[in-house]
Amino acid sequence: ARRAGGAVAEELANAAARGDLQRLRELLDGAADPSTVNSYGRTPIQVMMLGSPRVAELLLRSGADPNRPDPRTGCLPAHDAARAGFLETLAVLHRAGARLDLPDGRGRLPLDVAAGGPHGAVGRYLR
């Protein structure tokens, strides 16, 4: 059975946010639930270090949902990666089933918030 909640949830989210692949792997190997929410209501994939596609891959392989919206903003991980310009992480999310046609809480698609605009590298990927 997967472990969720409390200290495990906080530690999992913190490891994801730091991009600490080793600690993340230890927690997930120890049956931590990749979909558990931290005290802010966010999952590890929602707070992960966006510049680390390997963190995204590990979370996704462990069952993290790439299409779960942030409880406050409605943003999905694809919006965050697009906005920050992390094309490799965006591609990892997309290959794992992240939908690029889902709007955030303000009705914007990942293409609408893409770093560099619609003609930048991220925008070209999303078109």
HUKAFEN-V289450 format. One record per residue. N is the residue number from 1. PHI is phi in whole degrees, 0 to 359 (999 if undefined). PSI is psi in whole degrees, -180 to 180 (999 if undefined). Layout:
BEGIN
N&PHI&PSI  N&PHI&PSI
END
This chain:
BEGIN
1&999&144  2&283&143  3&265&134  4&226&164  5&81&168  6&54&-136  7&298&-37  8&297&-43  9&299&-44  10&295&-43  11&294&-40  12&297&-47  13&297&-42  14&295&-42  15&297&-41  16&295&-43  17&294&-35  18&281&-16  19&75&27  20&275&86  21&301&-42  22&296&-48  23&293&-39  24&300&-46  25&298&-43  26&301&-46  27&295&-44  28&291&-38  29&295&-27  30&274&19  31&75&22  32&292&140  33&278&119  34&291&-8  35&257&3  36&291&146  37&259&146  38&278&-173  39&293&-13  40&262&5  41&78&19  42&247&145  43&273&163  44&305&-39  45&290&-22  46&281&-21  47&245&6  48&298&158  49&291&110  50&295&-25  51&280&7  52&239&88  53&301&-27  54&292&-34  55&296&-46  56&301&-47  57&301&-45  58&297&-46  59&297&-43  60&293&-42  61&298&-28  62&274&-1  63&107&11  64&296&144  65&270&114  66&284&-6  67&246&20  68&271&120  69&286&149  70&298&134  71&296&-24  72&264&-42  73&254&-17  74&77&1  75&290&146  76&256&163  77&307&-34  78&297&-38  79&297&-45  80&297&-45  81&294&-41  82&295&-46  83&298&-40  84&277&-10  85&83&22  86&267&83  87&299&-43  88&296&-42  89&294&-41  90&300&-43  91&296&-40  92&299&-47  93&300&-46  94&298&-46  95&299&-28  96&270&7  97&107&6  98&296&129  99&274&134  100&262&2  101&253&10  102&265&129  103&280&157  104&278&-172  105&295&-14  106&251&13  107&82&12  108&263&143  109&270&164  110&307&-38  111&299&-36  112&293&-25  113&249&6  114&301&132  115&301&136  116&84&1  117&74&-175  118&293&-17  119&257&-2  120&284&178  121&301&-44  122&294&-45  123&300&-42  124&297&-40  125&298&-42  126&284&-20  127&276&999
END
